[in-house]
């Protein structure tokens, strides 16, 4: 009878230890990539430049390229 | 679609660190993290000292993207390499893979505990809503969505650092070299391998090499 209690104890301990095996895996895969909003959609703040229409890729590209060309002093200083 | 890149003209950079300061101020980058640094070689040797401003180069086939175990990186249609801090686990693999030392980590307390990765975003924020407070707190300003270019390049006093569409900035740089040559000055390095590295004009940004194409890699 004493042996049975010991066996029962071992089974209980093993059951507790093995309970972790039934835990659902918690991994980083639950975090998924979110789609990023394209910059030509504009920003929801008060720092937007003028001269282009948010949501219009063509006008944004034109404005950015114009600003880009301003980095050339050969074009700025005539 | 534009492929956003930086070029730093070593014949013009005067190591003023204005780009570093502008980046830190504009994006409120915390103490201990520098998204941009100025590297000087031959320091103090007259005529041989050269400085270059370095940050994330937004590589076309970025090694940080290839090694990230949680795949937190993504590339925008403009060719800007960004990452999602909600996915990043701060393991540091990207910092070992990056040849420019772009990924930065904020040291947080004892035992080498560090933050999630932080790097140059080409002033285009992250996956949060464009221009939102949440985006600013995690990634800094989203100047591209405001119709602007990165502040480090736009405020460079000598215009050593230029940033924007690769076709435009490479043409600006090439013209400079040609002018210096015609003036009899030391022209400096010309751009070489630009189209080889980034593809011809109008070509889409390449995607990272799939794992099944890499010998020994697990898919």
Interface residues (C-beta under 8 A of the other chain):
Chain A: X28 X31 X32 X33 X34 X35 X36 X37 X38 X39 X40 X41 X42 X43 X44 X45 X47 X48 X49 X51 X52 X60 X61 X63 X64 X65 X67 X68 X69 X71 X72 X73 X74
Chain B: X2 X70 X71 X72 X74 X76 X77 X78 X82 X84 X86 X87 X89 X124 X126 X127 X129 X130 X131 X132 X142 X144 X145 X146 X147 X148 X149 X153 X154 X159 X162 X163 X164 X165 X168 X169 X172 X175 X176 X179
